[in-house]
Amino acid sequence: MSNNSSSRSHKTHHLRRSVHRSLEYYPYYNSRNGGQAQANLQASCRNSLDFVQRMDLMQTMDVHNGCVNTVNWNANGTHIVSGSDDNCLVITEAKSGRVILKSRTQHKRHIFSARFMPHCNDQAVISCSGEGLVLHTEFLTPYSQRQRSQDVLIFEEDRRTSVFDCHKFGSTFDVLPLVDAPRSFLSCGEDSTVRCFDLNVSSRCTELVCHKHIYIMAPCAVTAMDVAPINTHLLAIGCSDSIVRIYDRRKMSTGHDSSGANETQPLKAYPIPLSYTRRHYRPTCVKFNADESELLVSYSMEQLYLFNLKHPGFEDAGLLRSGCYTAKMRRDDDPEPQIPRLRFRGDWSDTGPNSLAMTEQGLNRPNVGQARPPLEPGVLSRLSDEIFRMLNSNSRQGRSSTNPHETAPSNTNRTRPMTWQNAVLRTMEQGNHENTSMPMPTPMPTNDNQSPCCEPEIADVSAPVRSDDVTSTSVESSKSESCMEAVSDVGGQKYPLTSFDYVKMSFNGHRNSRTMVKGACFWGDDFIMSGSDCGHIFVWQRETGKVVKTLLADNRVVNRVQPHPTLPYLLSSGIDYNIKLWAPIAAEPAYDDLVTTALIKNNEIMLVETRDTITVPAQDRQQPQQQQHQHQLKPHRLLTLQLKRTIQAIAINNAEIG
């Protein structure tokens, strides 16, 4: 009996990977196996490299007036829900591309996530946004009755809205329906909580301090989550401390008191595969595979990783106590970061297919694809030079760390400049010149003034330290190693980690840095897909990690990629004000290895540059009277004013990561 079962499993495996065999066996295999042939044929289309390399644009749907941050199918793949910076939810018919419903919501900032609720005939949608608001919207009129164009836009009398405004502060990044509890759903946010809302119990919540809906109290912001497709009690969350945590919902309940007495510990945790970090690598997406044996994790400023969930993982408390995955202020014994580059908020010139690394473009090169008029030529360069001069002046060097290993000043060799973060903060501290170590600033909530299209306010510029980078050639490497050895043993586990055997594969070549949301997904059994800041969709082979296809899908950034539930269709959205539908419709498979290699190389350089880039307030965001006054200032006075704002932005950044 077991041999017959094994034989059937082996045949199914081959049928799922061969379109030809699936068609050949289809006539009789379907009748004997209750429709299994249909599933095999659908799977074989996705698992075919030939079909993947035939992917091409099938339809563009112009349904929004802002950046489209979220797009999802319904369970049958017949309708699409999308949310945008225009604060509207749009339901689109997939077959025709026709908008059948448009609802202006109570969201005040960009909608980060919107999904259909199950078991409601697709008449209910949950959504969340940048100001922390979570909505459940039920549309009262069936879509089939909305045939006339004047019926597309709906108003309050055509819908029933449940408002949950109980996230303590910051943004909410995702909402997820619970399939095993049809009237319940989850939300996660910047206030370090995952909250569970049961509409059978509560239809709204606007309490300023709410504990009754708290499902998980995490150590830091929860930026991504996913529920397992089979064992739906398993919940994965990605936190801004670069750790992914797995929970068992059967051991959890809603409602936590302020002391955290009811807090549930995760089953296991998986850190980012780095020995230790000096910055937060925020997960922008976590996704279970079909059989729940693997977890796909996409990190901001980092790569995509495929984690093996059969690995026992690590104890969450041990990871936290080790201190290896807690972003801190840089210390004097850390390797020196580069002097940061500056970017004005709203400047998107480093995104899109025409973006180039700073090393490959001239200062006067036009800023292609940016969302605002070109800046005054050379202003960023002058600001960077001014900061560099300030941080390396003799008065600053005289206050650097008195380490015996440092060389004395001479005509040929200057003393090693202090870390720029500490230097900037010290310049703002009056009467504290003799203190050689900067006190830790008070942690602050993430700045709420995000630019449009979900751009992060300020990027942390600390460099990552990988397991293979610990033995550095610089003098600081020995100091870092001695510091790491001091961590040693926590609960029987040696830290920092030197082996990352839970990582099955890593996928690189794309760029994930400029937006708060960046989705990734499995494409069948054999491929991985993700958006990128270069405006392309990247497709990798799952077993080898090799890029096998790129699709130009946006003029700036691709935020979301969403596969059809069954058919080989793909939705994408991003900074462009539209949704794109992709399918294997090209006459011949297409893949240019030279073009892809050049794109990957440019992305890798620009990703490193982005880590060393700070976003500062844009000059044109001020009031007209202030702008007129500044135009009357002399150039050196204007530069000083801009420098002052930059230093304030850097100080806020260090307070946040501290």
N, C-alpha and C positions, 0 to 999 in steps of 0.2 A: 504493500500500500504506500509506504514511504517512497519507494522507487518511482511509482507512478506520479506521486505528488512532486518529487524532485524533477522528473522529466517534464511535467507541465510547466513548472517554474522556469526551467532552463529554456523551454520553447518561448514562453512569454517574454523572457529577457531578450531573446534575439528578435522577436517580433517588434518589441518596443524600440529597437534600434535599426530597423530596416523598413523603409517605406515600401519597397518592392515586395518583401515577404508578407507584410501586413495586408497588402492588396491581394496577394496570391492566396492567402489562407482565409480571406474575408468571407467568401460565400458560405462556407460550411462551418467555419470556426465560430462565427457569430451566433448561429442558431443553436449550437451545442453548448455554448458557454455564456448564455444570457447576456449578450451584448458586449462581451469582453473584447471582441475584435474591433469594435468602434473605439474603445479606449486605447487599444494597442496602436491603431492607425493614427489617432491624434497624438499619442506620445512619440511615435516614430517620426512624425513631421517635425516635432521640436528637437528631437535628438539627432537630426540629420545635419551634418556640417554643410552639405550642399544647400539645404533649405535656409540655414542661418546666413550663408553668404549670398543668398538671393533676396535678403530682406531689403525692402525699399519703401519709400513713402507712398502710402495708399490714399490718405485723406488728411487734410488740414481743417480743423474745426475752430473758427474764430468765434468763440463764445464768451469771452471775458474782455474787460477793459483794464486789466492789470496783470501782474505776474501770476502765473498759475502754479501754486505751491503744492497742490494735492490733486490727484486724479485716481479714481478707483472704479472697477466694474461691479455690477451686481452679481449674484451667485450664478445666474444663467448666462451672463455675458451679453445681455440684450440692451442694457442701459449703462450709462456712465454718469458718475457724480464728480463734480470738480469744484474747488474753492480757490479764491483768488484774493489779491490785494484790493480788488474792488468791493470786498466784503459781501459778495454774492455767492450763493449756491446755485449751480446750474445742473439740471438733469438733461442729458442728451441721448437721443436714440442712436444706438451704435450702428445699425444697418444703414440709416439714411444720413446720419450726422445732423439731424434736425433737433434744435432745442425745443423741448416740450415743456420745460418749466424753468423759471428763473425767480429766485427768491432773495430779496435784499434782507440780510440778517441783522441782528443786534450787535454783531461783531464790529469793533471799532478799528481793529488793526488786521494785518494780513492773516488770512485763514490758513493754518498750517496743516490741518488734517480734516478730511470729511469722508465718511463711510456710510453705506447702507446698513440699516439694522436688519437682522434676519427675521424670518417668520412674520413679515408685515406686508407682503406683496410689494416690497420696495417702496412703500409710501412714507417711510420714516428714515431720516438721516441724522447722524450725530456729527458734530463738528467742534473744533477748538481753534483758538487764535492767539495772537501775540500778546493781548492784554490779559490773558488768563481765563477768558470766558469759555465755558463749555455749554453747548446747546444740543437739545434733542428736538428736532423739528418734524412734525407729522403733517403731511399734506392731505387735506380732507377730500379732494376730488381726484379720482383715478386718472392716471396719465392718458388712458385710452379716450377719455372724454375731452381732452385738450387738443382739438384739431385746428382751431383758428389761431392765427398769430397774435391776436389781441388777448388771448387767454394765457400766453406764455408767462408774463409777469404776474405774480400772485401777491396778495396783500394779507394783512392780519386775519381777515375773516375767512381766508382760504386755508389757514394752517393753524396748528396748535403747537406752541413752543414751550418747552420746559427749560428754564434758565438755571444754571449752576455756576455761581460766581464765588466759590468758596476756596479756590486755590489762594494761598496766603499772599503770594506776590509773584511777579514775573510772568513768563509765557507758559502756555500749555503746548506741548509739542506733538502729542498724538492722542487719538481716541481709538478704542478697540471694542467691538461688540463681543459679548460672550455667547457663543453658540449654544452652550448647555443651559443658559439662563436668558431666554429670549428678550426679556424686558430689562436686562442689566448691561452695563458697559463700563469700561475703564477709561481713565484719563491719566496722563503723566505730565509733570511740569517742573518748572524751575524751583519750586518751593520744596523740592526733595521728597515729594509724595507721589504715590500712585493712589488714585481715589476710585472707589466703586460706587456707581449710582444705580439703585434699583428703583425703577419707575413705579413698581407696585407699592413701594413704601413711601417714596418722596418724589414729588414732581418739580421741586425747585429748591434752591438753597442759595441765600445771599448773605450768610453770616460772615462777619469779618474774621472771626476765629472759629473755625469749624473742625471738629475732630470726628464727627459721626460717620463721615464718608471715607476716612483715611483707611486705605488697604495696606499700604507699605510705607514705612518711614525709612527712607534711604539716607546714607551719610551725606549725599550731595544731590545736585539736580539730576532728575531722571529724564533723559533726552530721547529715548527710543524704547519700544517694547514690542513683544509678539507673544501670542498664545499658540501652543502646539496644536497642529491640525487633527491629531488622533486622540492622544491623551490630553484633553483640553484643560486638565487641572495644572499642567505645567505652564509656567509663565516666565519669560526671559525679559529682563530689563537691562538697558545700557545706561550707565551713570557717567557723569562728567569727570569722575576720578579715574576714568579709563578702565573700569572693571565692569564686566557683564555678570549679572547675578541670576541664578535660576531658583524659582520658588515653586512650592507645591501649594496650590490654592485650597486644597482640602484641609490644610493646616492653618488656614488664615480666616480672619473675620474682619468685618468693617468696624471702625470705631476704635480709636486710640486715645488714651488720655495724654495730657501734656508731659507726663513723666516718661512716656514710652514703655510703660509696664507691659502693654499688650503687644509689643513689637515682635514680629515673626522673623526668625533668622532664615536666610536662604539655604537651600539644600547644598549648593556649591557655588563657587565663583571662579571666573576666568579673567585674569588681568590681560591687558595689552601685552603682546610678547616683547617687552623691553625689560632690561634688568631693573631700571628705576627711571622715574620721570621727574622733570622739573617744570612740567606744564600739564595742562589737562588736554588729553586727546578725547574729545567728546564723541561718543558713538552717535552717528546720525541715522543708523538703521541696524536692527537685529532681525533675523529671519530664520525660522526653522525650515529644514528641508522636508520633503513629503513624508519620509519615514521617521523623522525626529531624531536621526542619528547624528546630524550635523547642524551647526548654527553659523549663518553668514553674518559677519559683523563689519560694518563700514565705519571707519574712524575719520573725523575731521583732521586735516593736516597729516594724514597717514594713509596706510594701504587698506585694502579689503582683506579680511582673514576668514578662513573656514575652520571653525573649531570642531573638534571631535567630542561629541557629547557623551560618548562611552568612556571617556577619560574621567576619573573620579573628581577632577577639579581640585580646588583649594578651599580652605576654610576662610570665609570672608573676614572674620575677626583677626585672623593671622595676617592677612594681606594688609589690613588697616594698621595693625600694631607695628608691622615692619617699617612703615613710613616710606616704602619704596614707590608707592603710587599716590602720594599726596603732593600736589603741586605746592612748591614753597618759593620764597624769595631766594634768589641765587646767593650762594655763599662765596667768600673770597677764594676758597680752594676749588671752585668749579671752573671748568674750562671757559675761556672768555667767549661770549657771544659776539657776533658782528654788530657794528653800529646799525641801528634800525633804519629801514627806509620808511618814508612817509607816504600816505595815500589819503586824499580827501574823501570823505564819505560821499557816495554817489558817483565816484569815479570807477567805471567798469572797464577801463582800457586794458586791464590784464586778464580779461575773460573773452571768450568767443574764439572762433577759428582764426582770426587775424592777430591774436595776441602773441607777443614775442617776449622772451626773457630779456631782462635789462641788459645783459651782456651782449645781446644781439641786436639791440636797437639804439639809435642815436637819441640824443636829448631832444631834438626838434622833430622827431617822428610824430606824425599825427596820431592822436589817441582814437583808434578805430573802435567803434562799438561802445563808447562810454555813454552813460545816461544823462550827462550834463554837458554844457559847452566846454570847450578846451580851457584848461587853466592857464594862468599867466605863465609864459615860458620860463622854465628854470626855477620856479618858486619852491618846488619840493627839493630840488638840488641845493638851493641856498639854505633852506631850513635844515637839511641833513648836515651840510657843512658847518652850519652854526652850532648844532648840537655836538658834532664831532670836536669842534674847536673848544667848546665849553668843557666837555668831558675830559679833554686831554691837556688842558691848560696847566701851567706850573702850579697855580694855587690849588688846583684839585689834586694834582699828583702828590703834593706835599702831605696830603691827608690820607693817602692810600695805606693799605694794610702794612704794618711793620713786620713783615715776614722775613726771617733770616735768609730764606732761600732766594729772595728777590735781589737783583743787582742794584748797586748804587747808581745815582745819576751820573752821567758822564757826557762828554761832547758827542759821542757816537751812539750811545744806547740810553734811551729814556727808561724811567721806571715803568713797570707794567701798569696801564691805566686801570682804575677801579671799574667794577661792573657798572654799566651805564644806568641800570635801574636804580641802584643805590646812590649813584652820583646825582641823578636828577632829583631824587627825594631829599638828598642832603642839601641841595641848593635851596630847597623850600623850607628847610628847618633852620630857623634863626637861633644863633647862640649855641649850636651843637657841633661846632667844627672839630672839636677834639675827640669826639666819639668815633671810634674806628669801625664799629659794627652798627648797622642800621636796625632799629627796633622793628618788630613785625607790625605792620599796619593793621587796623581793625578791618576784618572782612566786611565787604559791602555786597549787596545784591547786584546782580548783573545790570548794567546800565540799560534803562528802559527805552532810550531814544535810538532805536534801531532805524537804519535807513530803509527806504522801500526795497522790496524784493528780498527781505530777510537777510541783509548783509550784517555780519557780526560787527559790533561797535569797535572793539579794539582787539587786535590779535596779540597773544602772548608770544614773546620772541625767544623764549628759552629753547635751547636745542635738546632733542631727545638723546638718550644714551642707550644704545642697543647692547645686547650681550656681547657682540663682537667689537664694540667700540670702547669697552672698559679699559683695555690696555692701550692707552693713547701714548703718542710719542712726546707729548708735552710734559712739563714738570708737574702740572696739576693732576696727571693721571694717577700717580702714586698716592696723592692725597685722597683722591676719590676712592681708590681701592681700599685704603685704610679706613675711610669712613664707612664704606660698604661692609667691610669685614666686621665692623662694630655691631651691625644689625644681627648677624650670625643666625641664631636659632629662635624661631617663634613657634611654639606648639609642635615641635618635632620636625618642622619644615625649615630648610635652610633658605635664608634670604641674603642678598637678592637672588632671584631665580637665574639659573644658568642654562636650564633646559626647558624648551617650550614644546614638549612632545604632544601637547593637545592641539597644536596647529597642524592641520592636514595640508593646507596650501595657502599661499598668499597671492594676491592679485594686484599688480601695480601697473603704472602707465597712465592712469587717469589722474585727475586733480580734484580734490575735495577740500575746499578751504573757504570759499567766498559766501556761502549761504548757510542758513541754520538748518535746512532740510536737504538731504541728499539720499535718495533711495537707491536700493540695490535689490536684485531678485535672482531666483533660480529660473533658468529657462530649460524646462524638461529635466532630464537626469544628468546631462552632460555639459551644460553651459551655465555661466554666470554673467549677469548684465548689471551695468551701473551707469549713471549719468556722470558728467564731468564739467569742470569749469571752463573747459576749452570748447564747449558747445557740442560735444560728441557723446554718443552712446558707445560704451566699450563692451565688447563681448569676449569672454575668455573661455577656453576649454577648462573644464572643472578639474581634470586629472593632471594636466600639465601646467596650468597657469598661463598659457600662451594666449596672447591676443589674436583672435581669428577674424574679427570684423569690427569696424567702426562705422557709425552712422552720424552724419552731420544733422543734428536735430534742433539746434537753437543758435541764434545769433550771439548769445552770451553764455548762459549756463543751463544745463539740463538738470532739473531738480528731481524729477520722478520718472521711474520706468515701472510699468505695471502690465504683466502678461495677462492675456485672456484666460478665464478659468479652464478652458478645454482646447480651444483652437490656437493655431500659431499666429496670433495677432498680438501686437504690443502697443501700448499707449505710452506717450512721453509728454512731459510738460516742463516748463522752466520760466525763464525771464520773459520770453516772448509771450504775447497775449493770446496764445492759442493752445490747442491740444492737437497732437499729431498721432495718426494711426499708421502702424507699420505692419507689413505682411511680406511673405516670400513670393513676390510677384515679378521680380526681375527675370529677364529672359535667360541670363547666364549668371553663375556665381561670380562675385567680384570681391577681390581683396588685393590691395597694393601693399606689399611688405615694406618697400622703401618709404612710402608716405607715412605708413603707420609707425615705423621706427623713428622717423624724424619728429612725429607728433609726440611720441612717448618721451623722447629725449628732451624736447622743449617743456613738456609738462613736469618732468622730474626737476629740471632747473628752476622752473617757476614755483614749484611747490616749496623748494628750499627758500627761495626769495620771499614767498608769502609768509613763511614762519618768522622772518625778520622784518615784517612790515607792520606798521601801526596805522590804523585808520583814525584820522583827526577830523574835527568838525569842518565842514565846507564853508568857504568864505561867503558864498551866495545864499546861505541859510539865514542871514541876519535881516533885520528890518531895513527898509530902504533908506531911512535917515542915517542909520549906522553905516551902511555901505557908502553913502554920499560923503559922510565925514571921513571914512577911511581913504577914499579916493583923494581927499585933500591933504592927507598925511604925506610926509616925505618918505621915500622908499625905505630908508633904514628904520624909521619909526614903524612903518607897516610891517616890516620883517620882524621887529621886536615884538609887536603885538601878536603876530602869528606864532612866533616862537613861544610866547607865554602860554597861549592856548595849547600848543603841542605839549609843553611840559606838564600842564594840568591834566591833559588826557593820559600821558604816560603815568602820572602819579595815581590816577584813578585805576588804571590797568593794574599796577602793582598792588594796590589795595585790594582789588578783586581777587587776584591770584594768591594773595597772602593768606 
